[in-house]
Amino acid sequence: MKPKVWMHLSALAVIMLVASLVQAEDKLDRAIRALAAVREFQQAELSPDGSHVAWVESLLGEDDASTPNSAIYVSAVKPPSAPHRMSAAAGAACEEHSVAWSPDGKRLAFLSDAAAPGQLQLYVTGTPDGAAQRLTNLKGFLADPKWSPDGKRIAFLFTENAPRAAGPLEPMTPPSGDIEQQIYEQRLAIVDASTGNVKPISPADLYVYEYDWSPDGSSFAATAAHGDGDDNWYIAELYTLDLSTGRMQSIYKPPLQIGVPRWSPDGRQIAFIGGLMSDEPSIGGDVFVIPAAGGEVRNLTPEIKSSPGSLVWSQDSAQILFGAKVEGESELARVDVAGGTITPVWRGPDSITSGDWSVSVSVARDGGTSAVIRDSFNRPPEVWAGPLGEWAQVTQANRDARPAWGEARSIHWANQGYNIQGWLLYPHDYDPKRRYPMVVVVHGGPGSMERSAWPETFYNTSLLSAEGYFVLYPNPRGSFGQGEAFTRANVKDFGYGDLRDVLAGVDEVVKTLPVDDHRVGLTGWSYGGFMTMWAVTQTNRFRAAVAGAGIANWLSYYGENDLDQWMIPFFGASVYDDPAVYAKSSAIDFIKNVKTPTLVVVGDRDGECPAPQSFEFWHALKAQGVETKLVVYANEGHLIHLPEHRQDIIRRQIAWFNEHMRQ
């Protein structure tokens, strides 16, 4: 070939390559924009008579992506009416959420920062056309309003002068000064719905996490603990609080974690979820009941092969409706309180929730009419309402949304006596004659479960499917979804049995589908970040890895994080009493084995998995000559909030895998 012709073809090839890259970038941009445009639903709440549903709908505005913008809407259920916005801000952009119907269904209580951006206050509104009345003028963090049974008072959680939103997922306040004096207790407070008079009612030295009114309005059931709120959720006890005396009495000190206290309508018992849990918002375990005055605790669901996480009493106090995670799916069932008989109500692959991390529904007084937020890999989130399991779609907010990813299938595989379930996303334009790379995504927790849900913008991995990857989401031992024995199967064994389950899943997919065994990647956030850091020290099976908010060294982590109490049930002792069990699962002790190029990302104010853990792992990889990069996101906690940061993680993650796994 003549030199000039060769140069001409070479230049043409460069132009074609650049054009191809630009086209690919444009495709990714469109997919990210489409994902960000999907309206999210934070809560769906049915009126007591089942006639209307209120919901919280959020969308981060494109003009100012850092400003929270959520709105409350109300619609008739049957037939659905046009949504009517309920607001304290005359339609202006603000943060509004946490809706609660009054017992007579004529008023809504909600939180809004309409009066001052960033400072929530409690509001009440009546008819759809009526103006909202502000009941509080407080400084601090407000959460979870609930009406008293007589409709005259509203209880809520309040952290006075709180420097940040409550919860371990939020960005931690930068430390300075006397650290032990910087504890802010979340207290239970009551406001008179007619006068606005506010009264704190729980002790000032006790942090209240969840609560429920007694049916006569004279008492509360609550989960609470002394000391730091983020840390001590793991040792919270069940209390009752008498309004007439102000006495708060512990009626149950659990061996593990508890959540969702619910007082029976007859006033005689309190139900709750108890079990091994790794994260405050992620509830799973068994259903328990205890006499309201204290006494014998009964487990109503021993040996159940699912993970209940929400509770609703029947009006006659004879049954409890619970929502549960089960083998990658959602389930509703009823348990008979007297005999423990369990009756299935509904099960399906879709994600259903009324606004928390659990499988849950908002149920009317009749016990059969309900409202849910429903979505799946194939169905964007919308509000649905109607008889349990026979819901009809109420909203059409995301009618134009289409998946940018391929088909999703639930798959199973066996390993060491366990039946493991996971979800597998196919490449968007799947061709069975081609061979594809695959990325494995390990979920956080470990007390959690992957299920079919419309992907979020936070640590989104579904767009890898749009880029031509299979994406495997395993639920290994330690996950929710197969009962307490399965959830506890990784105690004192982090990174061993659960990693074997993950690798067995990779083997199953490679054996049955056109996946290139030499082009398999690994990623995850939180516990998934730990599993990523750990796995690359244990095997060279993975071609590339992206570790999000991981844990490299359990010994140093114990003293760095803001919630060390969570580790004791999993490791059996503190790091000071048994350092060997922590070292056994520390990636840093096996760092010499790593060959896998690894991208590390984390928020600089992460309290759950502090940034020093990512620095330690990144530094060690550099010292071993392993290709690596560390990206730290400013003013972010364990949950990355800013859209630009979320999008940057998506782009970096895809670019990292494309660079190392395309060939």
Stockholm file with secondary structure:
# STOCKHOLM 1.0

chainA/1-663         MKPKVWMHLSALAVIMLVASLVQAEDKLDRAIRALAAVREFQQAELSPDGSHVAWVESLLGEDDASTPNSAIYVSAVKPPSAPHRMSAAAGAACEEHSVAWSPDGKRLAFLSDAAAPGQLQLYVTGTPDGAAQRLTNLKGFLADPKWSPDGKRIAFLFTENAPRAAGPLEPMTPPSGDIEQQIYEQRLAIVDASTGNVKPISPADLYVYEYDWSPDGSSFAATAAHGDGDDNWYIAELYTLDLSTGRMQSIYKPPLQIGVPRWSPDGRQIAFIGGLMSDEPSIGGDVFVIPAAGGEVRNLTPEIKSSPGSLVWSQDSAQILFGAKVEGESELARVDVAGGTITPVWRGPDSITSGDWSVSVSVARDGGTSAVIRDSFNRPPEVWAGPLGEWAQVTQANRDARPAWGEARSIHWANQGYNIQGWLLYPHDYDPKRRYPMVVVVHGGPGSMERSAWPETFYNTSLLSAEGYFVLYPNPRGSFGQGEAFTRANVKDFGYGDLRDVLAGVDEVVKTLPVDDHRVGLTGWSYGGFMTMWAVTQTNRFRAAVAGAGIANWLSYYGENDLDQWMIPFFGASVYDDPAVYAKSSAIDFIKNVKTPTLVVVGDRDGECPAPQSFEFWHALKAQGVETKLVVYANEGHLIHLPEHRQDIIRRQIAWFNEHMRQ
#=GR chainA/1-663 SS CCHHHHHHHHHHHHHHHHHHHHHHHHHHHHHHHHHHHSCEEEEEEECTTSSEEEEEEECCCSSSTTSCCEEEEEEETTTTCCCEEECSSTTCSCCEEEEEECTTSSCEEEEECSSSTTCCEEEEECSTTSCCEECCCCSEEEEEEEECTTSSEEEEEEEETCSSCSSTTSCCCCCCSCGGGCCCCCEEEEEETTTCCEEECSCTTEEEEEEEECTTSSEEEEEEEESCHHHHGGGCEEEEEETTTCCEEEEECCSSEEEEEEECTTSSEEEEEEECCSBTTBCCSEEEEEETTCCCCEESSTTCSSEEEEEEECTTSSEEEEEEEETTEEEEEEEETTTCCEEEEEEESBEEESSSSSSCCEECTTSSEEEEEEECSSSCCEEEEEETTCCEECCCTTTTCCCSSCCEEEEEEEETTEEEEEEEECCTTCCTTSCEEEEEEECSSSSCCCCBCCCCSTTCCTHHHHTTCEEEEEECTTSSSSCHHHHGGGTTCTTTHHHHHHHHHHHHHHHHSCEEEEEEEEEEETHHHHHHHHHHHHCSCCSEEEEESCCSCHHHHHHHSSCGGGHHHHHSSCTTTCHHHHHTTCGGGGGGGCCSCEEEEEETTCSSSCHHHHHHHHHHHHHTTCCEEEEEETTCCSSCCCHHHHHHHHHHHHHHHHHHHCC
#=GC SS_cons         CCHHHHHHHHHHHHHHHHHHHHHHHHHHHHHHHHHHHSCEEEEEEECTTSSEEEEEEECCCSSSTTSCCEEEEEEETTTTCCCEEECSSTTCSCCEEEEEECTTSSCEEEEECSSSTTCCEEEEECSTTSCCEECCCCSEEEEEEEECTTSSEEEEEEEETCSSCSSTTSCCCCCCSCGGGCCCCCEEEEEETTTCCEEECSCTTEEEEEEEECTTSSEEEEEEEESCHHHHGGGCEEEEEETTTCCEEEEECCSSEEEEEEECTTSSEEEEEEECCSBTTBCCSEEEEEETTCCCCEESSTTCSSEEEEEEECTTSSEEEEEEEETTEEEEEEEETTTCCEEEEEEESBEEESSSSSSCCEECTTSSEEEEEEECSSSCCEEEEEETTCCEECCCTTTTCCCSSCCEEEEEEEETTEEEEEEEECCTTCCTTSCEEEEEEECSSSSCCCCBCCCCSTTCCTHHHHTTCEEEEEECTTSSSSCHHHHGGGTTCTTTHHHHHHHHHHHHHHHHSCEEEEEEEEEEETHHHHHHHHHHHHCSCCSEEEEESCCSCHHHHHHHSSCGGGHHHHHSSCTTTCHHHHHTTCGGGGGGGCCSCEEEEEETTCSSSCHHHHHHHHHHHHHTTCCEEEEEETTCCSSCCCHHHHHHHHHHHHHHHHHHHCC
//
